[in-house]
């Protein structure tokens, strides 16, 4: 039996919309909102990967700061084995103070929230508040 599987194609945000997200991130009083949004924008990491980030997952090798996405800790799990990877930390994240935030963080980077679903439900509301369409001109869902 063969199933016709259609992968859901996700749409991208344009520059103007990304600027709105960054402007929001820079003015919010909630660190988890700021860094979950900026990490999603500048790393492409999934919400669960961002939620699970721990202080030891932020590393340096040969002078390059990176995020180690792994399931090494008992509180971490990955969607697939291929999800294990190193993500270089974008210079914009460094400019915005991400490394300093990590330094003052507790064990988990986004310690203020208790689930990855917090990011999902909040982001859905944010898109509406910022008047950003949830689908693009090709009718692709954006998340």
N, CA, C and O atoms as a GROMACS GRO file, in nm:
protein
  572
    1UNK      N    1   0.085  -0.117   0.000
    1UNK     CA    2   0.000   0.000   0.000
    1UNK      C    3   0.090   0.124   0.000
    1UNK      O    4   0.183   0.133   0.080
    2UNK      N    5   0.064   0.214  -0.087
    2UNK     CA    6   0.143   0.336  -0.098
    2UNK      C    7   0.054   0.455  -0.067
    2UNK      O    8  -0.055   0.471  -0.123
    3UNK      N    9   0.102   0.537   0.021
    3UNK     CA   10   0.027   0.655   0.060
    3UNK      C   11   0.083   0.776  -0.012
    3UNK      O   12   0.204   0.796  -0.017
    4UNK      N   13  -0.004   0.855  -0.069
    4UNK     CA   14   0.038   0.978  -0.135
    4UNK      C   15   0.060   1.084  -0.028
    4UNK      O   16  -0.036   1.143   0.022
    5UNK      N   17   0.186   1.108   0.007
    5UNK     CA   18   0.219   1.201   0.114
    5UNK      C   19   0.258   1.335   0.055
    5UNK      O   20   0.347   1.344  -0.030
    6UNK      N   21   0.191   1.437   0.099
    6UNK     CA   22   0.221   1.572   0.055
    6UNK      C   23   0.280   1.649   0.172
    6UNK      O   24   0.212   1.671   0.273
    7UNK      N   25   0.404   1.689   0.159
    7UNK     CA   26   0.468   1.764   0.266
    7UNK      C   27   0.410   1.905   0.271
    7UNK      O   28   0.391   1.970   0.168
    8UNK      N   29   0.383   1.950   0.394
    8UNK     CA   30   0.333   2.086   0.409
    8UNK      C   31   0.444   2.185   0.380
    8UNK      O   32   0.550   2.182   0.443
    9UNK      N   33   0.419   2.270   0.285
    9UNK     CA   34   0.517   2.371   0.250
    9UNK      C   35   0.491   2.494   0.335
    9UNK      O   36   0.378   2.541   0.345
   10UNK      N   37   0.595   2.546   0.397
   10UNK     CA   38   0.583   2.664   0.482
   10UNK      C   39   0.627   2.788   0.405
   10UNK      O   40   0.725   2.785   0.330
   11UNK      N   41   0.554   2.895   0.424
   11UNK     CA   42   0.587   3.020   0.360
   11UNK      C   43   0.687   3.099   0.443
   11UNK      O   44   0.702   3.076   0.563
   12UNK      N   45   0.753   3.192   0.379
   12UNK     CA   46   0.852   3.276   0.447
   12UNK      C   47   0.793   3.414   0.476
   12UNK      O   48   0.694   3.455   0.415
   13UNK      N   49   0.855   3.483   0.568
   13UNK     CA   50   0.819   3.620   0.599
   13UNK      C   51   0.907   3.712   0.516
   13UNK      O   52   1.022   3.679   0.488
   14UNK      N   53   0.854   3.828   0.476
   14UNK     CA   54   0.935   3.922   0.400
   14UNK      C   55   1.016   4.012   0.494
   14UNK      O   56   1.000   4.006   0.616
   15UNK      N   57   1.102   4.095   0.438
   15UNK     CA   58   1.191   4.181   0.518
   15UNK      C   59   1.114   4.276   0.609
   15UNK      O   60   1.152   4.296   0.724
   16UNK      N   61   1.009   4.334   0.558
   16UNK     CA   62   0.929   4.427   0.638
   16UNK      C   63   0.870   4.356   0.761
   16UNK      O   64   0.869   4.410   0.871
   17UNK      N   65   0.820   4.235   0.740
   17UNK     CA   66   0.762   4.159   0.849
   17UNK      C   67   0.868   4.117   0.951
   17UNK      O   68   0.845   4.122   1.071
   18UNK      N   69   0.984   4.076   0.901
   18UNK     CA   70   1.094   4.040   0.991
   18UNK      C   71   1.138   4.160   1.074
   18UNK      O   72   1.172   4.146   1.192
   19UNK      N   73   1.139   4.277   1.013
   19UNK     CA   74   1.173   4.400   1.087
   19UNK      C   75   1.071   4.426   1.198
   19UNK      O   76   1.108   4.470   1.307
   20UNK      N   77   0.943   4.399   1.171
   20UNK     CA   78   0.840   4.415   1.274
   20UNK      C   79   0.867   4.320   1.391
   20UNK      O   80   0.855   4.358   1.507
   21UNK      N   81   0.903   4.196   1.359
   21UNK     CA   82   0.932   4.098   1.464
   21UNK      C   83   1.051   4.142   1.548
   21UNK      O   84   1.047   4.136   1.671
   22UNK      N   85   1.158   4.188   1.482
   22UNK     CA   86   1.276   4.230   1.557
   22UNK      C   87   1.245   4.353   1.642
   22UNK      O   88   1.290   4.362   1.756
   23UNK      N   89   1.170   4.446   1.589
   23UNK     CA   90   1.132   4.566   1.666
   23UNK      C   91   1.052   4.525   1.790
   23UNK      O   92   1.074   4.579   1.898
   24UNK      N   93   0.961   4.432   1.774
   24UNK     CA   94   0.885   4.383   1.889
   24UNK      C   95   0.979   4.319   1.990
   24UNK      O   96   0.971   4.346   2.110
   25UNK      N   97   1.069   4.233   1.942
   25UNK     CA   98   1.161   4.162   2.031
   25UNK      C   99   1.245   4.260   2.114
   25UNK      O  100   1.274   4.234   2.231
   26UNK      N  101   1.283   4.370   2.054
   26UNK     CA  102   1.369   4.466   2.123
   26UNK      C  103   1.294   4.550   2.225
   26UNK      O  104   1.358   4.613   2.310
   27UNK      N  105   1.161   4.553   2.220
   27UNK     CA  106   1.089   4.635   2.317
   27UNK      C  107   1.013   4.553   2.422
   27UNK      O  108   0.966   4.609   2.520
   28UNK      N  109   1.001   4.421   2.402
   28UNK     CA  110   0.926   4.341   2.498
   28UNK      C  111   1.001   4.331   2.631
   28UNK      O  112   1.124   4.331   2.635
   29UNK      N  113   0.925   4.321   2.739
   29UNK     CA  114   0.985   4.309   2.871
   29UNK      C  115   1.013   4.163   2.909
   29UNK      O  116   1.077   4.136   3.010
   30UNK      N  117   0.964   4.070   2.828
   30UNK     CA  118   0.979   3.927   2.857
   30UNK      C  119   1.096   3.869   2.778
   30UNK      O  120   1.092   3.861   2.656
   31UNK      N  121   1.200   3.828   2.849
   31UNK     CA  122   1.319   3.776   2.784
   31UNK      C  123   1.288   3.653   2.698
   31UNK      O  124   1.347   3.638   2.591
   32UNK      N  125   1.198   3.567   2.744
   32UNK     CA  126   1.168   3.447   2.665
   32UNK      C  127   1.105   3.483   2.531
   32UNK      O  128   1.130   3.415   2.432
   33UNK      N  129   1.024   3.590   2.527
   33UNK     CA  130   0.965   3.633   2.400
   33UNK      C  131   1.074   3.688   2.308
   33UNK      O  132   1.081   3.656   2.189
   34UNK      N  133   1.159   3.772   2.365
   34UNK     CA  134   1.266   3.831   2.286
   34UNK      C  135   1.355   3.724   2.224
   34UNK      O  136   1.377   3.723   2.103
   35UNK      N  137   1.405   3.633   2.308
   35UNK     CA  138   1.504   3.538   2.258
   35UNK      C  139   1.444   3.423   2.180
   35UNK      O  140   1.510   3.371   2.090
   36UNK      N  141   1.322   3.382   2.209
   36UNK     CA  142   1.262   3.277   2.127
   36UNK      C  143   1.237   3.330   1.986
   36UNK      O  144   1.259   3.259   1.887
   37UNK      N  145   1.192   3.454   1.976
   37UNK     CA  146   1.166   3.515   1.846
   37UNK      C  147   1.296   3.537   1.768
   37UNK      O  148   1.305   3.499   1.652
   38UNK      N  149   1.396   3.597   1.832
   38UNK     CA  150   1.523   3.624   1.764
   38UNK      C  151   1.597   3.495   1.728
   38UNK      O  152   1.656   3.486   1.621
   39UNK      N  153   1.593   3.395   1.816
   39UNK     CA  154   1.658   3.268   1.784
   39UNK      C  155   1.590   3.200   1.666
   39UNK      O  156   1.657   3.143   1.580
   40UNK      N  157   1.458   3.205   1.661
   40UNK     CA  158   1.386   3.147   1.548
   40UNK      C  159   1.425   3.219   1.418
   40UNK      O  160   1.448   3.155   1.316
   41UNK      N  161   1.432   3.351   1.425
   41UNK     CA  162   1.464   3.430   1.306
   41UNK      C  163   1.607   3.406   1.257
   41UNK      O  164   1.629   3.391   1.137
   42UNK      N  165   1.701   3.401   1.348
   42UNK     CA  166   1.842   3.399   1.308
   42UNK      C  167   1.907   3.261   1.309
   42UNK      O  168   2.024   3.248   1.272
   43UNK      N  169   1.833   3.157   1.352
   43UNK     CA  170   1.890   3.022   1.348
   43UNK      C  171   1.806   2.925   1.267
   43UNK      O  172   1.858   2.826   1.216
   44UNK      N  173   1.677   2.951   1.255
   44UNK     CA  174   1.589   2.856   1.188
   44UNK      C  175   1.555   2.736   1.274
   44UNK      O  176   1.496   2.640   1.224
   45UNK      N  177   1.591   2.739   1.401
   45UNK     CA  178   1.565   2.626   1.491
   45UNK      C  179   1.415   2.611   1.516
   45UNK      O  180   1.340   2.709   1.513
   46UNK      N  181   1.374   2.489   1.540
   46UNK     CA  182   1.234   2.462   1.574
   46UNK      C  183   1.204   2.513   1.714
   46UNK      O  184   1.294   2.531   1.796
   47UNK      N  185   1.075   2.535   1.741
   47UNK     CA  186   1.035   2.589   1.871
   47UNK      C  187   1.077   2.497   1.985
   47UNK      O  188   1.122   2.546   2.089
   48UNK      N  189   1.065   2.365   1.969
   48UNK     CA  190   1.106   2.274   2.076
   48UNK      C  191   1.256   2.278   2.097
   48UNK      O  192   1.303   2.265   2.210
   49UNK      N  193   1.333   2.296   1.991
   49UNK     CA  194   1.478   2.306   2.004
   49UNK      C  195   1.516   2.432   2.080
   49UNK      O  196   1.607   2.431   2.163
   50UNK      N  197   1.446   2.541   2.052
   50UNK     CA  198   1.473   2.667   2.122
   50UNK      C  199   1.432   2.655   2.269
   50UNK      O  200   1.506   2.696   2.358
   51UNK      N  201   1.316   2.599   2.293
   51UNK     CA  202   1.266   2.582   2.430
   51UNK      C  203   1.362   2.497   2.514
   51UNK      O  204   1.383   2.526   2.631
   52UNK      N  205   1.419   2.393   2.456
   52UNK     CA  206   1.504   2.298   2.529
   52UNK      C  207   1.648   2.346   2.548
   52UNK      O  208   1.725   2.281   2.620
   53UNK      N  209   1.686   2.457   2.485
   53UNK     CA  210   1.826   2.502   2.493
   53UNK      C  211   1.871   2.520   2.638
   53UNK      O  212   1.800   2.579   2.720
   54UNK      N  213   1.989   2.468   2.665
   54UNK     CA  214   2.049   2.481   2.797
   54UNK      C  215   2.179   2.560   2.784
   54UNK      O  216   2.239   2.568   2.677
   55UNK      N  217   2.221   2.616   2.894
   55UNK     CA  218   2.344   2.695   2.896
   55UNK      C  219   2.463   2.619   2.836
   55UNK      O  220   2.540   2.677   2.759
   56UNK      N  221   2.481   2.489   2.869
   56UNK     CA  222   2.594   2.416   2.810
   56UNK      C  223   2.583   2.391   2.660
   56UNK      O  224   2.680   2.349   2.597
   57UNK      N  225   2.466   2.417   2.601
   57UNK     CA  226   2.449   2.399   2.457
   57UNK      C  227   2.505   2.515   2.377
   57UNK      O  228   2.515   2.507   2.254
   58UNK      N  229   2.541   2.623   2.444
   58UNK     CA  230   2.601   2.740   2.378
   58UNK      C  231   2.752   2.724   2.394
   58UNK      O  232   2.805   2.730   2.504
   59UNK      N  233   2.819   2.705   2.282
   59UNK     CA  234   2.962   2.669   2.286
   59UNK      C  235   3.044   2.754   2.190
   59UNK      O  236   2.991   2.830   2.109
   60UNK      N  237   3.175   2.738   2.202
   60UNK     CA  238   3.270   2.806   2.114
   60UNK      C  239   3.369   2.703   2.063
   60UNK      O  240   3.420   2.621   2.139
   61UNK      N  241   3.395   2.707   1.934
   61UNK     CA  242   3.495   2.619   1.874
   61UNK      C  243   3.570   2.699   1.769
   61UNK      O  244   3.509   2.758   1.679
   62UNK      N  245   3.702   2.702   1.780
   62UNK     CA  246   3.786   2.779   1.686
   62UNK      C  247   3.740   2.924   1.673
   62UNK      O  248   3.742   2.981   1.564
   63UNK      N  249   3.698   2.982   1.785
   63UNK     CA  250   3.656   3.122   1.786
   63UNK      C  251   3.516   3.146   1.732
   63UNK      O  252   3.474   3.262   1.719
   64UNK      N  253   3.442   3.040   1.701
   64UNK     CA  254   3.307   3.055   1.648
   64UNK      C  255   3.206   3.012   1.754
   64UNK      O  256   3.209   2.898   1.800
   65UNK      N  257   3.118   3.104   1.791
   65UNK     CA  258   3.011   3.072   1.885
   65UNK      C  259   2.904   2.993   1.811
   65UNK      O  260   2.867   3.029   1.699
   66UNK      N  261   2.855   2.886   1.873
   66UNK     CA  262   2.750   2.808   1.808
   66UNK      C  263   2.657   2.747   1.912
   66UNK      O  264   2.687   2.740   2.031
   67UNK      N  265   2.542   2.702   1.861
   67UNK     CA  266   2.444   2.632   1.942
   67UNK      C  267   2.452   2.485   1.905
   67UNK      O  268   2.445   2.450   1.787
   68UNK      N  269   2.465   2.400   2.004
   68UNK     CA  270   2.465   2.257   1.979
   68UNK      C  271   2.322   2.207   2.004
   68UNK      O  272   2.273   2.208   2.117
   69UNK      N  273   2.257   2.164   1.897
   69UNK     CA  274   2.122   2.109   1.907
   69UNK      C  275   2.138   1.959   1.922
   69UNK      O  276   2.186   1.891   1.831
   70UNK      N  277   2.099   1.909   2.037
   70UNK     CA  278   2.121   1.768   2.068
   70UNK      C  279   2.015   1.718   2.165
   70UNK      O  280   1.932   1.795   2.213
   71UNK      N  281   2.020   1.590   2.192
   71UNK     CA  282   1.931   1.530   2.293
   71UNK      C  283   2.014   1.467   2.404
   71UNK      O  284   1.973   1.368   2.465
   72UNK      N  285   2.131   1.527   2.431
   72UNK     CA  286   2.223   1.474   2.532
   72UNK      C  287   2.165   1.476   2.673
   72UNK      O  288   2.190   1.384   2.751
   73UNK      N  289   2.089   1.578   2.705
   73UNK     CA  290   2.034   1.592   2.839
   73UNK      C  291   1.900   1.519   2.846
   73UNK      O  292   1.828   1.511   2.747
   74UNK      N  293   1.867   1.467   2.963
   74UNK     CA  294   1.742   1.391   2.979
   74UNK      C  295   1.617   1.472   2.947
   74UNK      O  296   1.514   1.414   2.915
   75UNK      N  297   1.625   1.605   2.955
   75UNK     CA  298   1.508   1.689   2.928
   75UNK      C  299   1.496   1.726   2.780
   75UNK      O  300   1.405   1.800   2.743
   76UNK      N  301   1.587   1.676   2.696
   76UNK     CA  302   1.587   1.714   2.556
   76UNK      C  303   1.547   1.596   2.467
   76UNK      O  304   1.582   1.481   2.493
   77UNK      N  305   1.473   1.628   2.362
   77UNK     CA  306   1.444   1.528   2.259
   77UNK      C  307   1.442   1.600   2.126
   77UNK      O  308   1.417   1.720   2.119
   78UNK      N  309   1.468   1.524   2.019
   78UNK     CA  310   1.473   1.582   1.886
   78UNK      C  311   1.371   1.515   1.796
   78UNK      O  312   1.331   1.401   1.819
   79UNK      N  313   1.329   1.587   1.693
   79UNK     CA  314   1.230   1.534   1.600
   79UNK      C  315   1.286   1.415   1.523
   79UNK      O  316   1.217   1.315   1.505
   80UNK      N  317   1.412   1.424   1.478
   80UNK     CA  318   1.479   1.314   1.407
   80UNK      C  319   1.626   1.312   1.447
   80UNK      O  320   1.675   1.407   1.507
   81UNK      N  321   1.695   1.204   1.414
   81UNK     CA  322   1.840   1.199   1.439
   81UNK      C  323   1.914   1.304   1.358
   81UNK      O  324   2.019   1.353   1.401
   82UNK      N  325   1.862   1.338   1.242
   82UNK     CA  326   1.926   1.440   1.158
   82UNK      C  327   1.914   1.580   1.218
   82UNK      O  328   1.980   1.673   1.171
   83UNK      N  329   1.831   1.595   1.320
   83UNK     CA  330   1.816   1.726   1.384
   83UNK      C  331   1.937   1.762   1.469
   83UNK      O  332   1.955   1.879   1.504
   84UNK      N  333   2.021   1.665   1.503
   84UNK     CA  334   2.144   1.696   1.578
   84UNK      C  335   2.235   1.776   1.487
   84UNK      O  336   2.268   1.734   1.377
   85UNK      N  337   2.275   1.894   1.536
   85UNK     CA  338   2.358   1.979   1.452
   85UNK      C  339   2.417   2.094   1.533
   85UNK      O  340   2.377   2.121   1.646
   86UNK      N  341   2.514   2.161   1.470
   86UNK     CA  342   2.572   2.282   1.525
   86UNK      C  343   2.520   2.399   1.441
   86UNK      O  344   2.524   2.396   1.318
   87UNK      N  345   2.470   2.501   1.510
   87UNK     CA  346   2.421   2.620   1.440
   87UNK      C  347   2.509   2.738   1.482
   87UNK      O  348   2.508   2.777   1.598
   88UNK      N  349   2.585   2.795   1.388
   88UNK     CA  350   2.664   2.914   1.423
   88UNK      C  351   2.572   3.026   1.471
   88UNK      O  352   2.464   3.046   1.416
   89UNK      N  353   2.615   3.096   1.574
   89UNK     CA  354   2.535   3.206   1.628
   89UNK      C  355   2.558   3.329   1.541
   89UNK      O  356   2.669   3.380   1.530
   90UNK      N  357   2.451   3.375   1.480
   90UNK     CA  358   2.456   3.490   1.389
   90UNK      C  359   2.511   3.612   1.462
   90UNK      O  360   2.483   3.634   1.580
   91UNK      N  361   2.589   3.691   1.391
   91UNK     CA  362   2.651   3.809   1.454
   91UNK      C  363   2.546   3.906   1.506
   91UNK      O  364   2.572   3.979   1.602
   92UNK      N  365   2.428   3.909   1.446
   92UNK     CA  366   2.323   3.999   1.494
   92UNK      C  367   2.277   3.957   1.633
   92UNK      O  368   2.250   4.043   1.717
   93UNK      N  369   2.267   3.826   1.659
   93UNK     CA  370   2.230   3.778   1.793
   93UNK      C  371   2.336   3.821   1.895
   93UNK      O  372   2.303   3.859   2.007
   94UNK      N  373   2.461   3.814   1.856
   94UNK     CA  374   2.570   3.855   1.945
   94UNK      C  375   2.561   4.005   1.972
   94UNK      O  376   2.576   4.048   2.086
   95UNK      N  377   2.537   4.085   1.866
   95UNK     CA  378   2.523   4.230   1.881
   95UNK      C  379   2.408   4.265   1.975
   95UNK      O  380   2.417   4.362   2.051
   96UNK      N  381   2.300   4.187   1.970
   96UNK     CA  382   2.183   4.215   2.052
   96UNK      C  383   2.196   4.164   2.196
   96UNK      O  384   2.106   4.184   2.278
   97UNK      N  385   2.308   4.098   2.228
   97UNK     CA  386   2.336   4.059   2.366
   97UNK      C  387   2.301   3.916   2.402
   97UNK      O  388   2.287   3.884   2.520
   98UNK      N  389   2.287   3.828   2.303
   98UNK     CA  390   2.249   3.690   2.334
   98UNK      C  391   2.351   3.620   2.424
   98UNK      O  392   2.311   3.551   2.519
   99UNK      N  393   2.479   3.636   2.398
   99UNK     CA  394   2.580   3.567   2.480
   99UNK      C  395   2.577   3.616   2.624
   99UNK      O  396   2.597   3.537   2.716
  100UNK      N  397   2.554   3.745   2.645
  100UNK     CA  398   2.543   3.798   2.781
  100UNK      C  399   2.418   3.743   2.850
  100UNK      O  400   2.420   3.712   2.969
  101UNK      N  401   2.310   3.732   2.774
  101UNK     CA  402   2.187   3.674   2.830
  101UNK      C  403   2.211   3.530   2.872
  101UNK      O  404   2.168   3.488   2.980
  102UNK      N  405   2.279   3.453   2.789
  102UNK     CA  406   2.308   3.314   2.822
  102UNK      C  407   2.392   3.307   2.949
  102UNK      O  408   2.368   3.223   3.036
  103UNK      N  409   2.489   3.394   2.960
  103UNK     CA  410   2.579   3.394   3.076
  103UNK      C  411   2.502   3.413   3.206
  103UNK      O  412   2.537   3.351   3.306
  104UNK      N  413   2.400   3.498   3.208
  104UNK     CA  414   2.324   3.523   3.331
  104UNK      C  415   2.206   3.427   3.346
  104UNK      O  416   2.134   3.432   3.446
  105UNK      N  417   2.185   3.340   3.247
  105UNK     CA  418   2.073   3.246   3.252
  105UNK      C  419   2.098   3.133   3.351
  105UNK      O  420   2.210   3.109   3.397
  106UNK      N  421   1.989   3.066   3.382
  106UNK     CA  422   1.998   2.946   3.466
  106UNK      C  423   2.031   2.828   3.376
  106UNK      O  424   2.088   2.846   3.268
  107UNK      N  425   1.996   2.707   3.418
  107UNK     CA  426   2.026   2.587   3.340
  107UNK      C  427   1.963   2.593   3.200
  107UNK      O  428   2.032   2.575   3.100
  108UNK      N  429   1.834   2.619   3.194
  108UNK     CA  430   1.764   2.630   3.066
  108UNK      C  431   1.761   2.776   3.026
  108UNK      O  432   1.734   2.863   3.108
  109UNK      N  433   1.787   2.804   2.900
  109UNK     CA  434   1.797   2.942   2.852
  109UNK      C  435   1.663   3.016   2.868
  109UNK      O  436   1.660   3.128   2.919
  110UNK      N  437   1.554   2.954   2.825
  110UNK     CA  438   1.421   3.017   2.836
  110UNK      C  439   1.350   2.965   2.960
  110UNK      O  440   1.241   2.907   2.951
  111UNK      N  441   1.411   2.985   3.074
  111UNK     CA  442   1.362   2.929   3.200
  111UNK      C  443   1.228   2.986   3.245
  111UNK      O  444   1.165   2.931   3.335
  112UNK      N  445   1.184   3.096   3.183
  112UNK     CA  446   1.059   3.161   3.224
  112UNK      C  447   0.934   3.085   3.181
  112UNK      O  448   0.826   3.106   3.237
  113UNK      N  449   0.946   2.997   3.082
  113UNK     CA  450   0.828   2.926   3.032
  113UNK      C  451   0.841   2.776   3.059
  113UNK      O  452   0.951   2.724   3.079
  114UNK      N  453   0.726   2.709   3.061
  114UNK     CA  454   0.726   2.568   3.101
  114UNK      C  455   0.700   2.470   2.986
  114UNK      O  456   0.701   2.349   3.008
  115UNK      N  457   0.677   2.522   2.864
  115UNK     CA  458   0.657   2.431   2.752
  115UNK      C  459   0.682   2.502   2.620
  115UNK      O  460   0.674   2.624   2.610
  116UNK      N  461   0.714   2.422   2.517
  116UNK     CA  462   0.733   2.477   2.383
  116UNK      C  463   0.601   2.531   2.328
  116UNK      O  464   0.601   2.621   2.244
  117UNK      N  465   0.490   2.476   2.374
  117UNK     CA  466   0.359   2.524   2.329
  117UNK      C  467   0.335   2.669   2.368
  117UNK      O  468   0.259   2.740   2.302
  118UNK      N  469   0.400   2.714   2.475
  118UNK     CA  470   0.390   2.855   2.514
  118UNK      C  471   0.438   2.945   2.400
  118UNK      O  472   0.379   3.050   2.375
  119UNK      N  473   0.544   2.903   2.333
  119UNK     CA  474   0.599   2.980   2.222
  119UNK      C  475   0.499   2.980   2.106
  119UNK      O  476   0.472   3.085   2.046
  120UNK      N  477   0.444   2.864   2.075
  120UNK     CA  478   0.352   2.851   1.962
  120UNK      C  479   0.227   2.936   1.980
  120UNK      O  480   0.190   3.011   1.890
  121UNK      N  481   0.163   2.925   2.094
  121UNK     CA  482   0.038   2.999   2.115
  121UNK      C  483   0.065   3.149   2.121
  121UNK      O  484  -0.012   3.228   2.067
  122UNK      N  485   0.174   3.189   2.185
  122UNK     CA  486   0.208   3.331   2.192
  122UNK      C  487   0.239   3.385   2.052
  122UNK      O  488   0.195   3.495   2.017
  123UNK      N  489   0.315   3.310   1.972
  123UNK     CA  490   0.352   3.357   1.838
  123UNK      C  491   0.228   3.376   1.751
  123UNK      O  492   0.221   3.472   1.674
  124UNK      N  493   0.132   3.286   1.762
  124UNK     CA  494   0.008   3.301   1.686
  124UNK      C  495  -0.062   3.433   1.718
  124UNK      O  496  -0.112   3.500   1.628
  125UNK      N  497  -0.064   3.468   1.845
  125UNK     CA  498  -0.125   3.596   1.886
  125UNK      C  499  -0.042   3.715   1.839
  125UNK      O  500  -0.096   3.818   1.800
  126UNK      N  501   0.090   3.701   1.844
  126UNK     CA  502   0.179   3.809   1.802
  126UNK      C  503   0.160   3.843   1.655
  126UNK      O  504   0.154   3.961   1.618
  127UNK      N  505   0.150   3.742   1.572
  127UNK     CA  506   0.130   3.764   1.428
  127UNK      C  507   0.003   3.847   1.406
  127UNK      O  508   0.002   3.939   1.324
  128UNK      N  509  -0.102   3.815   1.478
  128UNK     CA  510  -0.228   3.891   1.467
  128UNK      C  511  -0.207   4.034   1.517
  128UNK      O  512  -0.247   4.129   1.450
  129UNK      N  513  -0.144   4.049   1.633
  129UNK     CA  514  -0.121   4.182   1.691
  129UNK      C  515  -0.038   4.272   1.600
  129UNK      O  516  -0.061   4.393   1.592
  130UNK      N  517   0.060   4.212   1.531
  130UNK     CA  518   0.147   4.289   1.442
  130UNK      C  519   0.086   4.305   1.302
  130UNK      O  520   0.147   4.363   1.212
  131UNK      N  521  -0.035   4.251   1.285
  131UNK     CA  522  -0.107   4.257   1.157
  131UNK      C  523  -0.026   4.199   1.042
  131UNK      O  524  -0.017   4.257   0.934
  132UNK      N  525   0.032   4.082   1.069
  132UNK     CA  526   0.107   4.008   0.968
  132UNK      C  527   0.021   3.890   0.925
  132UNK      O  528  -0.020   3.810   1.010
  133UNK      N  529  -0.008   3.876   0.796
  133UNK     CA  530  -0.091   3.765   0.750
  133UNK      C  531  -0.028   3.629   0.782
  133UNK      O  532   0.094   3.612   0.772
  134UNK      N  533  -0.111   3.533   0.821
  134UNK     CA  534  -0.060   3.400   0.856
  134UNK      C  535  -0.029   3.315   0.733
  134UNK      O  536   0.033   3.209   0.745
  135UNK      N  537  -0.072   3.361   0.615
  135UNK     CA  538  -0.035   3.295   0.491
  135UNK      C  539   0.026   3.399   0.398
  135UNK      O  540  -0.006   3.518   0.406
  136UNK      N  541   0.114   3.354   0.310
  136UNK     CA  542   0.176   3.448   0.217
  136UNK      C  543   0.097   3.455   0.086
  136UNK      O  544  -0.010   3.395   0.076
  137UNK      N  545   0.149   3.526  -0.012
  137UNK     CA  546   0.080   3.547  -0.139
  137UNK      C  547   0.064   3.417  -0.219
  137UNK      O  548  -0.015   3.413  -0.313
  138UNK      N  549   0.138   3.312  -0.185
  138UNK     CA  550   0.127   3.181  -0.250
  138UNK      C  551   0.035   3.089  -0.171
  138UNK      O  552   0.025   2.970  -0.202
  139UNK      N  553  -0.032   3.144  -0.070
  139UNK     CA  554  -0.125   3.070   0.017
  139UNK      C  555  -0.052   2.963   0.100
  139UNK      O  556  -0.109   2.859   0.133
  140UNK      N  557   0.075   2.992   0.132
  140UNK     CA  558   0.153   2.902   0.217
  140UNK      C  559   0.144   2.949   0.361
  140UNK      O  560   0.163   3.067   0.390
  141UNK      N  561   0.115   2.856   0.451
  141UNK     CA  562   0.106   2.887   0.594
  141UNK      C  563   0.244   2.926   0.646
  141UNK      O  564   0.344   2.865   0.610
  142UNK      N  565   0.247   3.029   0.731
  142UNK     CA  566   0.375   3.074   0.788
  142UNK      C  567   0.370   3.056   0.938
  142UNK      O  568   0.271   3.086   1.004
  143UNK      N  569   0.481   3.005   0.991
  143UNK     CA  570   0.486   2.981   1.134
  143UNK      C  571   0.625   3.004   1.188
  143UNK      O  572   0.649   2.989   1.308
   0.00000   0.00000   0.00000
